[in-house]
């Protein structure tokens, strides 16, 4: 076992898991992802000096590639688990990559990290009637980990609605399931559905930890909007903007018209969705952006709607705005628009990971895995012989 708070980061993406963990005192010693465009953004921010990024398919890695670490993280692809995807589950082409992670941890044998952290979309809980979720938890049990699970929404930290499901695996000394009382584990981070799952699966070896309530967010979308000049090519032309407005339902169009009529400038975000076979523009104006998504085919790109004094303007959220909405305000950006939007849409929210580290990982490390300082050997006091004075 490693003597340090160090990490192997799988499905590393552009490195936002790393940013969150580093803020809480962890050090990433290994990172892996299959996507070269994400590696470019990762290296563009962190540099090439550490040389620990390994580009390639996780299924092709061996235990020898991975250093001895105290924590392994896996934000595996959500394509087959999300409601927007095909719901193929862990048998799907993309989300089945989680088995590459568990097989690799298994192959590490006596070097298995004492803790693992897995992240994915809320749909993971209900995928295949809960069987996919159960299968992953039991596979972690088989590897010697007791498990915990909870939800966190990025909206508690930044103005972006982005709920995610987390699994913590903690190396256990016993193979016996922990017996739990009804209702004990339902709280602000464990929904009734998740609580029911825990209660109805006593065969799973649990390690449930009491967690504080997430913080109350102090920022809103307006705080992160860039001042883009009126003559910038980022703003859509009149025809394209007008078409977006025409795609709104009467209810959303009424909200937009009210924003346009007011003197004070206001902002909203828009997603295009298909409703009853028709493309619709849905406007959100509660000061929170919708969940940033990967812009496959252009449909996932989030649109900014700005209005006041009888006029309105429309453009996509900028890469810098997306970085701020992920809690990565200072992330170095030097890639094209779509590449940046894809990178942030397929990442974790930095302050969420920092919160997990400070409230879960760090206390468990201190309590269970941090090496004890070497005990000083007691030495016998030196005896001095008195010298007779002449």
SULLINLIN-V811379 format. One record per residue. N is the residue number from 0. SS is DSSP state (@ for helix, = for strand, . for the rest). PHI is phi as a letter, one per 30 degrees, with the letter a starting at -180 (none if undefined). Layout:
n=N ss=SS phi=PHI
n=N ss=SS phi=PHI
//
This chain:
n=0 ss=. phi=none
n=1 ss=. phi=d
n=2 ss=. phi=c
n=3 ss=. phi=b
n=4 ss=. phi=d
n=5 ss== phi=c
n=6 ss== phi=b
n=7 ss== phi=c
n=8 ss== phi=c
n=9 ss== phi=c
n=10 ss=. phi=h
n=11 ss=. phi=d
n=12 ss=. phi=h
n=13 ss=. phi=c
n=14 ss=. phi=j
n=15 ss=@ phi=d
n=16 ss=@ phi=e
n=17 ss=@ phi=d
n=18 ss=@ phi=e
n=19 ss=@ phi=d
n=20 ss=@ phi=d
n=21 ss=@ phi=d
n=22 ss=@ phi=d
n=23 ss=. phi=c
n=24 ss=. phi=j
n=25 ss=. phi=c
n=26 ss== phi=b
n=27 ss== phi=d
n=28 ss== phi=c
n=29 ss== phi=a
n=30 ss== phi=b
n=31 ss== phi=b
n=32 ss== phi=a
n=33 ss=. phi=d
n=34 ss=. phi=c
n=35 ss=@ phi=d
n=36 ss=@ phi=d
n=37 ss=@ phi=d
n=38 ss=@ phi=e
n=39 ss=@ phi=d
n=40 ss=@ phi=d
n=41 ss=@ phi=e
n=42 ss=@ phi=d
n=43 ss=@ phi=d
n=44 ss=@ phi=c
n=45 ss=@ phi=d
n=46 ss=. phi=i
n=47 ss=. phi=c
n=48 ss=. phi=d
n=49 ss=. phi=d
n=50 ss=. phi=i
n=51 ss=. phi=c
n=52 ss== phi=d
n=53 ss== phi=c
n=54 ss== phi=d
n=55 ss=. phi=l
n=56 ss=. phi=d
n=57 ss=@ phi=e
n=58 ss=@ phi=d
n=59 ss=@ phi=c
n=60 ss=. phi=d
n=61 ss=. phi=c
n=62 ss=@ phi=e
n=63 ss=@ phi=d
n=64 ss=@ phi=d
n=65 ss=. phi=c
n=66 ss=. phi=d
n=67 ss=. phi=d
n=68 ss=. phi=b
n=69 ss=. phi=c
n=70 ss== phi=b
n=71 ss== phi=b
n=72 ss== phi=c
n=73 ss== phi=b
n=74 ss=. phi=c
n=75 ss=. phi=d
n=76 ss=. phi=e
n=77 ss=. phi=c
n=78 ss=. phi=e
n=79 ss=. phi=c
n=80 ss=. phi=c
n=81 ss=. phi=d
n=82 ss=. phi=d
n=83 ss=. phi=d
n=84 ss=. phi=c
n=85 ss=. phi=d
n=86 ss=. phi=h
n=87 ss=. phi=d
n=88 ss=@ phi=i
n=89 ss=@ phi=d
n=90 ss=@ phi=d
n=91 ss=. phi=d
n=92 ss=. phi=d
n=93 ss=. phi=c
n=94 ss=@ phi=d
n=95 ss=@ phi=d
n=96 ss=@ phi=d
n=97 ss=@ phi=e
n=98 ss=@ phi=d
n=99 ss=@ phi=d
n=100 ss=@ phi=d
n=101 ss=@ phi=d
n=102 ss=@ phi=d
n=103 ss=@ phi=d
n=104 ss=@ phi=d
n=105 ss=@ phi=d
n=106 ss=@ phi=d
n=107 ss=. phi=d
n=108 ss=@ phi=h
n=109 ss=@ phi=d
n=110 ss=@ phi=c
n=111 ss=. phi=e
n=112 ss=. phi=d
n=113 ss=. phi=d
n=114 ss== phi=b
n=115 ss== phi=b
n=116 ss== phi=b
n=117 ss== phi=c
n=118 ss== phi=b
n=119 ss== phi=a
n=120 ss== phi=d
n=121 ss=@ phi=e
n=122 ss=@ phi=d
n=123 ss=@ phi=e
n=124 ss=. phi=d
n=125 ss=. phi=c
n=126 ss=@ phi=e
n=127 ss=@ phi=h
n=128 ss=@ phi=i
n=129 ss=@ phi=j
n=130 ss=@ phi=d
n=131 ss=@ phi=d
n=132 ss=@ phi=d
n=133 ss=@ phi=d
n=134 ss=@ phi=d
n=135 ss=@ phi=d
n=136 ss=@ phi=d
n=137 ss=@ phi=d
n=138 ss=@ phi=d
n=139 ss=@ phi=d
n=140 ss=@ phi=e
n=141 ss=@ phi=d
n=142 ss=. phi=d
n=143 ss=. phi=j
n=144 ss== phi=c
n=145 ss== phi=d
n=146 ss== phi=b
n=147 ss== phi=b
n=148 ss== phi=a
n=149 ss== phi=a
n=150 ss== phi=c
n=151 ss== phi=b
n=152 ss== phi=c
n=153 ss=@ phi=e
n=154 ss=@ phi=d
n=155 ss=@ phi=d
n=156 ss=. phi=b
n=157 ss=. phi=b
n=158 ss=. phi=d
n=159 ss== phi=b
n=160 ss=. phi=d
n=161 ss=. phi=a
n=162 ss== phi=d
n=163 ss== phi=b
n=164 ss== phi=c
n=165 ss== phi=c
n=166 ss== phi=b
n=167 ss== phi=c
n=168 ss== phi=c
n=169 ss== phi=b
n=170 ss== phi=e
n=171 ss=. phi=c
n=172 ss=. phi=c
n=173 ss=. phi=b
n=174 ss=. phi=c
n=175 ss=. phi=d
n=176 ss=. phi=d
n=177 ss=. phi=d
n=178 ss=. phi=d
n=179 ss=. phi=b
n=180 ss=. phi=c
n=181 ss=. phi=e
n=182 ss=. phi=i
n=183 ss=. phi=d
n=184 ss=. phi=c
n=185 ss=. phi=c
n=186 ss== phi=a
n=187 ss=. phi=d
n=188 ss=. phi=c
n=189 ss== phi=b
n=190 ss=. phi=d
n=191 ss=@ phi=e
n=192 ss=@ phi=d
n=193 ss=@ phi=d
n=194 ss=@ phi=d
n=195 ss=@ phi=d
n=196 ss=@ phi=d
n=197 ss=@ phi=d
n=198 ss=@ phi=d
n=199 ss=. phi=d
n=200 ss=. phi=b
n=201 ss=. phi=d
n=202 ss=. phi=d
n=203 ss=. phi=d
n=204 ss=. phi=d
n=205 ss== phi=c
n=206 ss=. phi=b
n=207 ss=. phi=d
n=208 ss=. phi=b
n=209 ss=. phi=d
n=210 ss=. phi=b
n=211 ss=. phi=d
n=212 ss=. phi=d
n=213 ss=. phi=e
n=214 ss=. phi=d
n=215 ss=. phi=c
n=216 ss=. phi=d
n=217 ss=. phi=c
n=218 ss=. phi=c
n=219 ss=. phi=b
n=220 ss=@ phi=e
n=221 ss=@ phi=e
n=222 ss=@ phi=d
n=223 ss=@ phi=c
n=224 ss=. phi=d
n=225 ss=. phi=d
n=226 ss=. phi=d
n=227 ss=. phi=d
n=228 ss=. phi=e
n=229 ss=. phi=d
n=230 ss=. phi=d
n=231 ss=. phi=d
n=232 ss=. phi=d
n=233 ss=. phi=d
n=234 ss=. phi=d
n=235 ss=. phi=d
n=236 ss=. phi=d
n=237 ss=@ phi=d
n=238 ss=@ phi=d
n=239 ss=@ phi=d
n=240 ss=@ phi=d
n=241 ss=@ phi=d
n=242 ss=@ phi=d
n=243 ss=@ phi=d
n=244 ss=@ phi=d
n=245 ss=@ phi=d
n=246 ss=. phi=d
n=247 ss== phi=d
n=248 ss=. phi=d
n=249 ss=@ phi=e
n=250 ss=@ phi=d
n=251 ss=@ phi=d
n=252 ss=@ phi=d
n=253 ss=@ phi=d
n=254 ss=@ phi=d
n=255 ss=@ phi=d
n=256 ss=@ phi=d
n=257 ss=@ phi=d
n=258 ss=@ phi=d
n=259 ss=@ phi=d
n=260 ss=@ phi=d
n=261 ss=. phi=d
n=262 ss=. phi=d
n=263 ss=. phi=d
n=264 ss=. phi=d
n=265 ss== phi=b
n=266 ss== phi=b
n=267 ss== phi=b
n=268 ss== phi=c
n=269 ss== phi=b
n=270 ss== phi=c
n=271 ss== phi=c
n=272 ss== phi=b
n=273 ss== phi=c
n=274 ss== phi=b
n=275 ss=. phi=h
n=276 ss=. phi=i
n=277 ss== phi=b
n=278 ss== phi=d
n=279 ss== phi=b
n=280 ss== phi=c
n=281 ss== phi=c
n=282 ss== phi=c
n=283 ss== phi=c
n=284 ss=. phi=b
n=285 ss=. phi=c
n=286 ss=. phi=i
n=287 ss=. phi=b
n=288 ss== phi=d
n=289 ss=. phi=d
n=290 ss=. phi=d
n=291 ss=. phi=d
n=292 ss=. phi=b
n=293 ss=. phi=d
n=294 ss=. phi=d
n=295 ss=@ phi=d
n=296 ss=@ phi=i
n=297 ss=@ phi=i
n=298 ss=. phi=d
n=299 ss=. phi=c
n=300 ss=. phi=d
n=301 ss=. phi=d
n=302 ss== phi=c
n=303 ss== phi=c
n=304 ss== phi=c
n=305 ss== phi=c
n=306 ss== phi=b
n=307 ss== phi=l
n=308 ss=. phi=h
n=309 ss=. phi=i
n=310 ss== phi=b
n=311 ss== phi=b
n=312 ss== phi=b
n=313 ss== phi=b
n=314 ss== phi=a
n=315 ss== phi=d
n=316 ss=. phi=e
n=317 ss=. phi=d
n=318 ss=@ phi=e
n=319 ss=@ phi=d
n=320 ss=@ phi=d
n=321 ss=@ phi=d
n=322 ss=@ phi=e
n=323 ss=@ phi=d
n=324 ss=@ phi=d
n=325 ss=. phi=c
n=326 ss=. phi=i
n=327 ss=. phi=c
n=328 ss=. phi=e
n=329 ss=. phi=c
n=330 ss=. phi=d
n=331 ss=. phi=d
n=332 ss=. phi=c
n=333 ss=. phi=b
n=334 ss=. phi=b
n=335 ss=. phi=d
n=336 ss=@ phi=e
n=337 ss=@ phi=d
n=338 ss=@ phi=d
n=339 ss=@ phi=d
n=340 ss=@ phi=d
n=341 ss=@ phi=d
n=342 ss=@ phi=d
n=343 ss=@ phi=d
n=344 ss=@ phi=d
n=345 ss=. phi=c
n=346 ss=. phi=b
n=347 ss=. phi=c
n=348 ss=. phi=d
n=349 ss=@ phi=e
n=350 ss=@ phi=d
n=351 ss=@ phi=d
n=352 ss=@ phi=d
n=353 ss=@ phi=d
n=354 ss=@ phi=d
n=355 ss=@ phi=d
n=356 ss=@ phi=d
n=357 ss=@ phi=d
n=358 ss=@ phi=c
n=359 ss=@ phi=b
n=360 ss=@ phi=d
n=361 ss=@ phi=d
n=362 ss=@ phi=d
n=363 ss=@ phi=d
n=364 ss=@ phi=e
n=365 ss=@ phi=d
n=366 ss=@ phi=d
n=367 ss=@ phi=b
n=368 ss=@ phi=b
n=369 ss=. phi=d
n=370 ss=. phi=d
n=371 ss=. phi=d
n=372 ss=. phi=d
n=373 ss=. phi=d
n=374 ss=. phi=d
n=375 ss=. phi=d
n=376 ss=. phi=d
n=377 ss=. phi=d
n=378 ss=. phi=c
n=379 ss=. phi=d
n=380 ss=. phi=d
n=381 ss=. phi=d
n=382 ss=. phi=c
n=383 ss=. phi=c
n=384 ss=. phi=c
n=385 ss=. phi=d
n=386 ss=. phi=c
n=387 ss=. phi=d
n=388 ss=. phi=d
n=389 ss=. phi=d
//
